[in-house]
Amino acid sequence: MQIENDGGVSVNNKLLKNLVFGVVLLIAVLIVKKLWLPDGILGIFK
């Protein structure tokens, strides 16, 4: 098991990238659901 050691910077960058990716993915899913469900925002939470 290898752990990158760049003074913790690479770890923070990985966490940040994962967070951004998660948010983008979530938004994409919400947009797709909104397109599929005609009742809009209420449809997202069903």
GUPA-430331 format. One record per residue (C-alpha): residue number from 1; x, y, z; residue in one letter. Coordinates in Angstrom, 1 decimal. Example, Ala and Ser with C-alpha at 12.3 -4.5 7.8 and 13.67 -1.06 7.14 Angstrom:
BEGIN
[r 1, [12.3, -4.5, 7.8], "A"],
[r 2, [13.7, -1.1, 7.1], "S"],
end
This chain:
BEGIN
[r 1, [0.0, 0.0, 0.0], "M"],
[r 2, [1.6, 3.2, -1.1], "Q"],
[r 3, [0.8, 6.6, 0.4], "I"],
[r 4, [1.8, 9.7, -1.5], "E"],
[r 5, [3.7, 12.2, 0.7], "N"],
[r 6, [3.9, 15.7, -0.6], "D"],
[r 7, [3.6, 17.4, 2.7], "G"],
[r 8, [-0.1, 16.5, 2.7], "G"],
[r 9, [-0.9, 18.6, -0.3], "V"],
[r 10, [-1.6, 15.7, -2.6], "S"],
[r 11, [-4.0, 14.3, 0.0], "V"],
[r 12, [-5.9, 17.6, 0.2], "N"],
[r 13, [-6.0, 17.9, -3.6], "N"],
[r 14, [-7.4, 14.3, -3.8], "K"],
[r 15, [-10.1, 15.1, -1.2], "L"],
[r 16, [-10.9, 18.4, -3.0], "L"],
[r 17, [-11.1, 16.7, -6.4], "K"],
[r 18, [-13.3, 13.9, -4.9], "N"],
[r 19, [-15.6, 16.6, -3.3], "L"],
[r 20, [-15.9, 18.6, -6.6], "V"],
[r 21, [-16.5, 15.4, -8.6], "F"],
[r 22, [-19.2, 14.3, -6.1], "G"],
[r 23, [-20.9, 17.7, -6.3], "V"],
[r 24, [-20.8, 17.7, -10.1], "V"],
[r 25, [-22.1, 14.1, -10.2], "L"],
[r 26, [-24.9, 15.0, -7.8], "L"],
[r 27, [-25.9, 18.0, -9.9], "I"],
[r 28, [-25.8, 16.0, -13.1], "A"],
[r 29, [-28.1, 13.3, -11.5], "V"],
[r 30, [-30.5, 16.0, -10.3], "L"],
[r 31, [-30.6, 17.6, -13.8], "I"],
[r 32, [-31.2, 14.2, -15.4], "V"],
[r 33, [-34.0, 13.5, -12.9], "K"],
[r 34, [-35.5, 16.9, -13.5], "K"],
[r 35, [-35.5, 16.2, -17.3], "L"],
[r 36, [-37.1, 12.8, -16.8], "W"],
[r 37, [-39.7, 13.9, -14.3], "L"],
[r 38, [-42.0, 16.6, -15.5], "P"],
[r 39, [-43.1, 17.8, -12.1], "D"],
[r 40, [-39.7, 19.4, -11.6], "G"],
[r 41, [-38.2, 20.0, -8.1], "I"],
[r 42, [-40.9, 17.9, -6.3], "L"],
[r 43, [-40.1, 15.0, -8.7], "G"],
[r 44, [-36.4, 15.1, -7.6], "I"],
[r 45, [-37.3, 14.2, -4.1], "F"],
[r 46, [-39.8, 11.4, -4.8], "K"],
end
